[in-house]
Amino acid sequence: MEIGVGLPTNLRGTSKDLVVEWARRAEAAGFASVCMGERLTYAGYDWVLALTAAATVTTRIRLLANVIILPIHPVGLVAKQSLSLDDYSGGRLSLGVGLGTPLDDYDVAPAPREGRGRRFEESLATLRELWKGESLVPGVRAIGPAPVREGGPELLLGANGHKALRRVGRFADGAVTWSFGADPKEARAMFDVVEASWRDAGRPGRPRLLCGCYYSVPPHADADLEAYFRDYYPKVLPGQVEQLLSAVRTTTPEAIRAVVREFEAIGCDEFVFVPVKPDLAHLDGLAEIVF
């Protein structure tokens, strides 16, 4: 199983120098990917900017968009951005796309919340067509650059719900899921849905299966985790922050190593650990634990 790590780009207090050095060290340490999610209504950088910066200072590590809120964007623009970043990085982009939660980002984009599921499916289908290097508008040239690999970058569907994950077989190359508690039973149930959708669609081979969770390392692992949760999840109902915090077990070396063993055992292809503090000690600490 491969191990990926989040960039510190959706964290308050991050900086250009930190993102660049984080990407360098992640590649040198042996991580398979660096990832970057999308939030409009929080501190942090745009996903294209952050992954391009990471691509500039690395040569091997994959760049995982985890995940882009596809229905708030014109699909042609996402096609241009993803093809450009994939070409710029030498074919290292994996594009994760989802519906996004919470829904505040729809309001500020702005994009309607209503019909987002239908728009999501339409955009997935259109994105695949645009990645073929063909124009969908008669008399107009195709969106470029041309795809590095036939069919475009790896496309992953970011979701936890079974209804959403059933789209993988029709539209994507795999799924990137999330488990606050890094629960292998929860993840395996999601993977089962993905694999069933793949079989139902008559696809050859198998889908790529990813999962992720937050992590925090000593000496202030619990305090750093709580500070991030109380800042990032301010609108949850009273008591829910405590529930989320109690679910996270990846705050000790022993627990992090256990997660790696457990997820490898259930057939996970890649597990992504997402940091809660923009501090290189968290990256270095994770590398010491998992490698």
DOZAMAR-711131 format. One record per residue (C-alpha): residue number from 1; residue in three letters; x, y, z. Coordinates in steps of 0.2 Angstrom, whole numbers, m for minus. Last residue first. Layout:
<atoms>
num->NUM | residuo->Ala | c1->X | c2->Y | c3->Z
...
</atoms>
This chain:
<atoms>
num->291 | residuo->Phe | c1->44 | c2->23 | c3->34
num->290 | residuo->Val | c1->28 | c2->26 | c3->43
num->289 | residuo->Ile | c1->33 | c2->33 | c3->59
num->288 | residuo->Glu | c1->48 | c2->43 | c3->54
num->287 | residuo->Ala | c1->39 | c2->50 | c3->39
num->286 | residuo->Leu | c1->24 | c2->56 | c3->51
num->285 | residuo->Gly | c1->36 | c2->65 | c3->62
num->284 | residuo->Asp | c1->45 | c2->74 | c3->47
num->283 | residuo->Leu | c1->28 | c2->80 | c3->41
num->282 | residuo->His | c1->22 | c2->85 | c3->58
num->281 | residuo->Ala | c1->38 | c2->94 | c3->62
num->280 | residuo->Leu | c1->36 | c2->103 | c3->46
num->279 | residuo->Asp | c1->23 | c2->114 | c3->54
num->278 | residuo->Pro | c1->7 | c2->120 | c3->46
num->277 | residuo->Lys | c1->m4 | c2->110 | c3->58
num->276 | residuo->Val | c1->m19 | c2->98 | c3->56
num->275 | residuo->Pro | c1->m10 | c2->86 | c3->43
num->274 | residuo->Val | c1->m19 | c2->74 | c3->31
num->273 | residuo->Phe | c1->m13 | c2->56 | c3->30
num->272 | residuo->Val | c1->m17 | c2->48 | c3->14
num->271 | residuo->Phe | c1->m19 | c2->29 | c3->12
num->270 | residuo->Glu | c1->m16 | c2->21 | c3->m5
num->269 | residuo->Asp | c1->m21 | c2->5 | c3->m13
num->268 | residuo->Cys | c1->m32 | c2->m1 | c3->1
num->267 | residuo->Gly | c1->m34 | c2->m20 | c3->0
num->266 | residuo->Ile | c1->m42 | c2->m23 | c3->17
num->265 | residuo->Ala | c1->m25 | c2->m29 | c3->25
num->264 | residuo->Glu | c1->m16 | c2->m13 | c3->19
num->263 | residuo->Phe | c1->m29 | c2->m3 | c3->28
num->262 | residuo->Glu | c1->m25 | c2->m13 | c3->44
num->261 | residuo->Arg | c1->m7 | c2->m12 | c3->43
num->260 | residuo->Val | c1->m6 | c2->7 | c3->39
num->259 | residuo->Val | c1->m19 | c2->11 | c3->53
num->258 | residuo->Ala | c1->m9 | c2->1 | c3->65
num->257 | residuo->Arg | c1->7 | c2->11 | c3->61
num->256 | residuo->Ile | c1->m3 | c2->27 | c3->64
num->255 | residuo->Ala | c1->m10 | c2->20 | c3->81
num->254 | residuo->Glu | c1->7 | c2->16 | c3->87
num->253 | residuo->Pro | c1->15 | c2->32 | c3->82
num->252 | residuo->Thr | c1->1 | c2->42 | c3->92
num->251 | residuo->Thr | c1->m12 | c2->54 | c3->86
num->250 | residuo->Thr | c1->m21 | c2->44 | c3->73
num->249 | residuo->Arg | c1->m36 | c2->39 | c3->84
num->248 | residuo->Val | c1->m48 | c2->52 | c3->78
num->247 | residuo->Ala | c1->m66 | c2->48 | c3->83
num->246 | residuo->Ser | c1->m65 | c2->57 | c3->100
num->245 | residuo->Leu | c1->m61 | c2->73 | c3->91
num->244 | residuo->Leu | c1->m76 | c2->71 | c3->79
num->243 | residuo->Gln | c1->m88 | c2->68 | c3->94
num->242 | residuo->Glu | c1->m80 | c2->83 | c3->104
num->241 | residuo->Val | c1->m83 | c2->93 | c3->89
num->240 | residuo->Gln | c1->m101 | c2->87 | c3->88
num->239 | residuo->Gly | c1->m105 | c2->92 | c3->106
num->238 | residuo->Pro | c1->m114 | c2->108 | c3->101
num->237 | residuo->Leu | c1->m119 | c2->107 | c3->83
num->236 | residuo->Val | c1->m106 | c2->110 | c3->70
num->235 | residuo->Lys | c1->m104 | c2->128 | c3->63
num->234 | residuo->Pro | c1->m86 | c2->131 | c3->69
num->233 | residuo->Tyr | c1->m78 | c2->116 | c3->60
num->232 | residuo->Tyr | c1->m61 | c2->122 | c3->54
num->231 | residuo->Asp | c1->m56 | c2->133 | c3->70
num->230 | residuo->Arg | c1->m62 | c2->121 | c3->83
num->229 | residuo->Phe | c1->m55 | c2->106 | c3->73
num->228 | residuo->Tyr | c1->m38 | c2->114 | c3->71
num->227 | residuo->Ala | c1->m36 | c2->118 | c3->89
num->226 | residuo->Glu | c1->m42 | c2->101 | c3->94
num->225 | residuo->Leu | c1->m29 | c2->92 | c3->83
num->224 | residuo->Asp | c1->m15 | c2->103 | c3->89
num->223 | residuo->Ala | c1->m19 | c2->100 | c3->107
num->222 | residuo->Asp | c1->m20 | c2->81 | c3->104
num->221 | residuo->Ala | c1->m4 | c2->79 | c3->95
num->220 | residuo->His | c1->7 | c2->91 | c3->106
num->219 | residuo->Pro | c1->23 | c2->81 | c3->107
num->218 | residuo->Pro | c1->18 | c2->71 | c3->97
num->217 | residuo->Val | c1->10 | c2->69 | c3->80
num->216 | residuo->Ser | c1->m7 | c2->73 | c3->72
num->215 | residuo->Tyr | c1->m16 | c2->64 | c3->59
num->214 | residuo->Tyr | c1->m32 | c2->67 | c3->49
num->213 | residuo->Cys | c1->m39 | c2->54 | c3->38
num->212 | residuo->Gly | c1->m38 | c2->46 | c3->21
num->211 | residuo->Cys | c1->m44 | c2->32 | c3->10
num->210 | residuo->Leu | c1->m40 | c2->26 | c3->m8
num->209 | residuo->Leu | c1->m46 | c2->12 | c3->m19
num->208 | residuo->Arg | c1->m41 | c2->11 | c3->m37
num->207 | residuo->Pro | c1->m54 | c2->2 | c3->m47
num->206 | residuo->Arg | c1->m51 | c2->m15 | c3->m54
num->205 | residuo->Gly | c1->m47 | c2->m23 | c3->m71
num->204 | residuo->Pro | c1->m60 | c2->m23 | c3->m85
num->203 | residuo->Arg | c1->m76 | c2->m12 | c3->m83
num->202 | residuo->Gly | c1->m93 | c2->m21 | c3->m85
num->201 | residuo->Ala | c1->m102 | c2->m6 | c3->m77
num->200 | residuo->Asp | c1->m110 | c2->m18 | c3->m64
num->199 | residuo->Arg | c1->m92 | c2->m24 | c3->m60
num->198 | residuo->Trp | c1->m86 | c2->m7 | c3->m57
num->197 | residuo->Ser | c1->m101 | c2->m2 | c3->m47
num->196 | residuo->Ala | c1->m98 | c2->m18 | c3->m36
num->195 | residuo->Glu | c1->m80 | c2->m13 | c3->m33
num->194 | residuo->Val | c1->m85 | c2->5 | c3->m27
num->193 | residuo->Val | c1->m99 | c2->m2 | c3->m16
num->192 | residuo->Asp | c1->m86 | c2->m14 | c3->m8
num->191 | residuo->Phe | c1->m74 | c2->m1 | c3->m6
num->190 | residuo->Met | c1->m86 | c2->9 | c3->5
num->189 | residuo->Ala | c1->m89 | c2->m6 | c3->16
num->188 | residuo->Arg | c1->m70 | c2->m9 | c3->17
num->187 | residuo->Ala | c1->m68 | c2->9 | c3->23
num->186 | residuo->Glu | c1->m81 | c2->7 | c3->37
num->185 | residuo->Lys | c1->m73 | c2->m9 | c3->42
num->184 | residuo->Pro | c1->m55 | c2->m1 | c3->41
num->183 | residuo->Asp | c1->m60 | c2->13 | c3->53
num->182 | residuo->Ala | c1->m48 | c2->27 | c3->51
num->181 | residuo->Gly | c1->m58 | c2->36 | c3->64
num->180 | residuo->Phe | c1->m62 | c2->51 | c3->53
num->179 | residuo->Ser | c1->m64 | c2->40 | c3->38
num->178 | residuo->Trp | c1->m63 | c2->47 | c3->21
num->177 | residuo->Thr | c1->m64 | c2->40 | c3->3
num->176 | residuo->Val | c1->m54 | c2->42 | c3->m13
num->175 | residuo->Ala | c1->m63 | c2->32 | c3->m27
num->174 | residuo->Gly | c1->m57 | c2->24 | c3->m43
num->173 | residuo->Asp | c1->m55 | c2->26 | c3->m61
num->172 | residuo->Ala | c1->m71 | c2->37 | c3->m63
num->171 | residuo->Phe | c1->m87 | c2->39 | c3->m73
num->170 | residuo->Arg | c1->m98 | c2->24 | c3->m74
num->169 | residuo->Gly | c1->m90 | c2->12 | c3->m61
num->168 | residuo->Val | c1->m87 | c2->26 | c3->m49
num->167 | residuo->Arg | c1->m105 | c2->33 | c3->m49
num->166 | residuo->Arg | c1->m110 | c2->20 | c3->m35
num->165 | residuo->Leu | c1->m99 | c2->30 | c3->m23
num->164 | residuo->Ala | c1->m112 | c2->44 | c3->m23
num->163 | residuo->Lys | c1->m126 | c2->32 | c3->m17
num->162 | residuo->His | c1->m115 | c2->24 | c3->m5
num->161 | residuo->Gly | c1->m110 | c2->40 | c3->4
num->160 | residuo->Asn | c1->m91 | c2->43 | c3->7
num->159 | residuo->Ala | c1->m86 | c2->53 | c3->m8
num->158 | residuo->Gly | c1->m71 | c2->58 | c3->m19
num->157 | residuo->Leu | c1->m72 | c2->51 | c3->m36
num->156 | residuo->Leu | c1->m55 | c2->48 | c3->m44
num->155 | residuo->Leu | c1->m50 | c2->53 | c3->m61
num->154 | residuo->Glu | c1->m32 | c2->48 | c3->m67
num->153 | residuo->Pro | c1->m27 | c2->61 | c3->m80
num->152 | residuo->Gly | c1->m33 | c2->61 | c3->m98
num->151 | residuo->Gly | c1->m40 | c2->48 | c3->m109
num->150 | residuo->Glu | c1->m24 | c2->43 | c3->m118
num->149 | residuo->Arg | c1->m10 | c2->49 | c3->m107
num->148 | residuo->Val | c1->m1 | c2->66 | c3->m107
num->147 | residuo->Pro | c1->m18 | c2->74 | c3->m113
num->146 | residuo->Ala | c1->m16 | c2->87 | c3->m126
num->145 | residuo->Pro | c1->m14 | c2->104 | c3->m120
num->144 | residuo->Gly | c1->m28 | c2->109 | c3->m123
num->143 | residuo->Ile | c1->m46 | c2->112 | c3->m125
num->142 | residuo->Ala | c1->m52 | c2->107 | c3->m143
num->141 | residuo->Arg | c1->m53 | c2->120 | c3->m157
num->140 | residuo->Val | c1->m70 | c2->127 | c3->m161
num->139 | residuo->Gly | c1->m79 | c2->123 | c3->m178
num->138 | residuo->Pro | c1->m92 | c2->112 | c3->m169
num->137 | residuo->Val | c1->m92 | c2->113 | c3->m150
num->136 | residuo->Leu | c1->m87 | c2->97 | c3->m141
num->135 | residuo->Ser | c1->m69 | c2->98 | c3->m146
num->134 | residuo->Glu | c1->m58 | c2->83 | c3->m145
num->133 | residuo->Gly | c1->m43 | c2->80 | c3->m135
num->132 | residuo->Lys | c1->m50 | c2->65 | c3->m126
num->131 | residuo->Trp | c1->m49 | c2->75 | c3->m110
num->130 | residuo->Leu | c1->m64 | c2->85 | c3->m116
num->129 | residuo->Glu | c1->m75 | c2->69 | c3->m117
num->128 | residuo->Arg | c1->m70 | c2->63 | c3->m100
num->127 | residuo->Leu | c1->m74 | c2->80 | c3->m93
num->126 | residuo->Thr | c1->m91 | c2->80 | c3->m101
num->125 | residuo->Ala | c1->m96 | c2->64 | c3->m92
num->124 | residuo->Leu | c1->m90 | c2->70 | c3->m75
num->123 | residuo->Ser | c1->m98 | c2->87 | c3->m78
num->122 | residuo->Glu | c1->m115 | c2->79 | c3->m82
num->121 | residuo->Glu | c1->m114 | c2->68 | c3->m67
num->120 | residuo->Phe | c1->m110 | c2->83 | c3->m56
num->119 | residuo->Arg | c1->m123 | c2->93 | c3->m63
num->118 | residuo->Arg | c1->m136 | c2->80 | c3->m59
num->117 | residuo->Gly | c1->m130 | c2->79 | c3->m41
num->116 | residuo->Arg | c1->m129 | c2->98 | c3->m39
num->115 | residuo->Gly | c1->m147 | c2->100 | c3->m44
num->114 | residuo->Glu | c1->m151 | c2->113 | c3->m31
num->113 | residuo->Arg | c1->m135 | c2->120 | c3->m22
num->112 | residuo->Pro | c1->m134 | c2->134 | c3->m35
num->111 | residuo->Ala | c1->m117 | c2->141 | c3->m39
num->110 | residuo->Pro | c1->m109 | c2->157 | c3->m33
num->109 | residuo->Ala | c1->m94 | c2->153 | c3->m29
num->108 | residuo->Val | c1->m99 | c2->161 | c3->m12
num->107 | residuo->Asp | c1->m115 | c2->151 | c3->m10
num->106 | residuo->Tyr | c1->m109 | c2->134 | c3->m17
num->105 | residuo->Asp | c1->m94 | c2->136 | c3->m5
num->104 | residuo->Asp | c1->m105 | c2->136 | c3->10
num->103 | residuo->Leu | c1->m111 | c2->118 | c3->6
num->102 | residuo->Pro | c1->m101 | c2->109 | c3->19
num->101 | residuo->Thr | c1->m96 | c2->98 | c3->11
num->100 | residuo->Gly | c1->m91 | c2->95 | c3->m7
num->99 | residuo->Leu | c1->m99 | c2->87 | c3->m22
num->98 | residuo->Gly | c1->m84 | c2->77 | c3->m27
num->97 | residuo->Val | c1->m69 | c2->77 | c3->m38
num->96 | residuo->Gly | c1->m51 | c2->69 | c3->m36
num->95 | residuo->Leu | c1->m39 | c2->73 | c3->m50
num->94 | residuo->Ser | c1->m23 | c2->62 | c3->m50
num->93 | residuo->Leu | c1->m9 | c2->73 | c3->m58
num->92 | residuo->Arg | c1->8 | c2->66 | c3->m61
num->91 | residuo->Gly | c1->8 | c2->66 | c3->m81
num->90 | residuo->Gly | c1->24 | c2->76 | c3->m83
num->89 | residuo->Ser | c1->20 | c2->89 | c3->m70
num->88 | residuo->Tyr | c1->17 | c2->103 | c3->m83
num->87 | residuo->Asp | c1->6 | c2->91 | c3->m93
num->86 | residuo->Asp | c1->m4 | c2->86 | c3->m79
num->85 | residuo->Leu | c1->m6 | c2->104 | c3->m73
num->84 | residuo->Ser | c1->m12 | c2->110 | c3->m90
num->83 | residuo->Leu | c1->m24 | c2->95 | c3->m93
num->82 | residuo->Ser | c1->m31 | c2->98 | c3->m75
num->81 | residuo->Gln | c1->m33 | c2->117 | c3->m77
num->80 | residuo->Lys | c1->m40 | c2->116 | c3->m95
num->79 | residuo->Ala | c1->m53 | c2->102 | c3->m91
num->78 | residuo->Val | c1->m58 | c2->112 | c3->m75
num->77 | residuo->Leu | c1->m61 | c2->127 | c3->m85
num->76 | residuo->Gly | c1->m72 | c2->117 | c3->m97
num->75 | residuo->Val | c1->m82 | c2->110 | c3->m83
num->74 | residuo->Pro | c1->m87 | c2->127 | c3->m77
num->73 | residuo->His | c1->m85 | c2->126 | c3->m58
num->72 | residuo->Ile | c1->m96 | c2->125 | c3->m43
num->71 | residuo->Pro | c1->m102 | c2->107 | c3->m48
num->70 | residuo->Leu | c1->m84 | c2->100 | c3->m47
num->69 | residuo->Ile | c1->m80 | c2->103 | c3->m29
num->68 | residuo->Ile | c1->m61 | c2->97 | c3->m31
num->67 | residuo->Val | c1->m55 | c2->84 | c3->m19
num->66 | residuo->Asn | c1->m42 | c2->78 | c3->m15
num->65 | residuo->Ala | c1->m32 | c2->85 | c3->m30
num->64 | residuo->Leu | c1->m18 | c2->72 | c3->m29
num->63 | residuo->Leu | c1->m1 | c2->77 | c3->m36
num->62 | residuo->Arg | c1->10 | c2->61 | c3->m38
num->61 | residuo->Ile | c1->28 | c2->62 | c3->m32
num->60 | residuo->Arg | c1->42 | c2->59 | c3->m45
num->59 | residuo->Thr | c1->50 | c2->76 | c3->m51
num->58 | residuo->Thr | c1->47 | c2->89 | c3->m37
num->57 | residuo->Val | c1->50 | c2->107 | c3->m35
num->56 | residuo->Thr | c1->39 | c2->114 | c3->m49
num->55 | residuo->Ala | c1->26 | c2->101 | c3->m46
num->54 | residuo->Ala | c1->23 | c2->106 | c3->m28
num->53 | residuo->Ala | c1->20 | c2->124 | c3->m34
num->52 | residuo->Thr | c1->8 | c2->118 | c3->m47
num->51 | residuo->Leu | c1->m1 | c2->108 | c3->m34
num->50 | residuo->Ala | c1->m3 | c2->124 | c3->m23
num->49 | residuo->Leu | c1->m8 | c2->136 | c3->m37
num->48 | residuo->Val | c1->m21 | c2->123 | c3->m44
num->47 | residuo->Trp | c1->m28 | c2->119 | c3->m27
num->46 | residuo->Asp | c1->m31 | c2->138 | c3->m22
num->45 | residuo->Tyr | c1->m22 | c2->142 | c3->m6
num->44 | residuo->Gly | c1->m27 | c2->142 | c3->12
num->43 | residuo->Ala | c1->m39 | c2->151 | c3->24
num->42 | residuo->Tyr | c1->m57 | c2->145 | c3->23
num->41 | residuo->Thr | c1->m73 | c2->148 | c3->13
num->40 | residuo->Leu | c1->m67 | c2->143 | c3->m4
num->39 | residuo->Arg | c1->m62 | c2->125 | c3->1
num->38 | residuo->Glu | c1->m53 | c2->113 | c3->m11
num->37 | residuo->Gly | c1->m42 | c2->99 | c3->m6
num->36 | residuo->Met | c1->m23 | c2->97 | c3->m9
num->35 | residuo->Cys | c1->m13 | c2->81 | c3->m9
num->34 | residuo->Val | c1->5 | c2->75 | c3->m9
num->33 | residuo->Ser | c1->8 | c2->58 | c3->m16
num->32 | residuo->Ala | c1->18 | c2->42 | c3->m15
num->31 | residuo->Phe | c1->28 | c2->47 | c3->1
num->30 | residuo->Gly | c1->46 | c2->42 | c3->0
num->29 | residuo->Ala | c1->55 | c2->54 | c3->12
num->28 | residuo->Ala | c1->63 | c2->64 | c3->m2
num->27 | residuo->Glu | c1->46 | c2->67 | c3->m10
num->26 | residuo->Ala | c1->38 | c2->73 | c3->6
num->25 | residuo->Arg | c1->53 | c2->84 | c3->10
num->24 | residuo->Arg | c1->52 | c2->93 | c3->m7
num->23 | residuo->Ala | c1->33 | c2->95 | c3->m6
num->22 | residuo->Trp | c1->34 | c2->102 | c3->12
num->21 | residuo->Glu | c1->48 | c2->114 | c3->7
num->20 | residuo->Val | c1->37 | c2->121 | c3->m7
num->19 | residuo->Val | c1->21 | c2->122 | c3->4
num->18 | residuo->Leu | c1->31 | c2->130 | c3->19
num->17 | residuo->Asp | c1->39 | c2->143 | c3->8
num->16 | residuo->Lys | c1->23 | c2->148 | c3->0
num->15 | residuo->Ser | c1->15 | c2->150 | c3->18
num->14 | residuo->Thr | c1->3 | c2->142 | c3->29
num->13 | residuo->Gly | c1->m5 | c2->151 | c3->44
num->12 | residuo->Arg | c1->m22 | c2->144 | c3->43
num->11 | residuo->Leu | c1->m22 | c2->127 | c3->36
num->10 | residuo->Asn | c1->m29 | c2->122 | c3->19
num->9 | residuo->Thr | c1->m12 | c2->122 | c3->11
num->8 | residuo->Pro | c1->m2 | c2->111 | c3->23
num->7 | residuo->Leu | c1->0 | c2->98 | c3->9
num->6 | residuo->Gly | c1->m8 | c2->81 | c3->13
num->5 | residuo->Val | c1->2 | c2->65 | c3->14
num->4 | residuo->Gly | c1->2 | c2->49 | c3->4
num->3 | residuo->Ile | c1->6 | c2->32 | c3->8
num->2 | residuo->Glu | c1->6 | c2->17 | c3->m4
num->1 | residuo->Met | c1->0 | c2->0 | c3->0
</atoms>
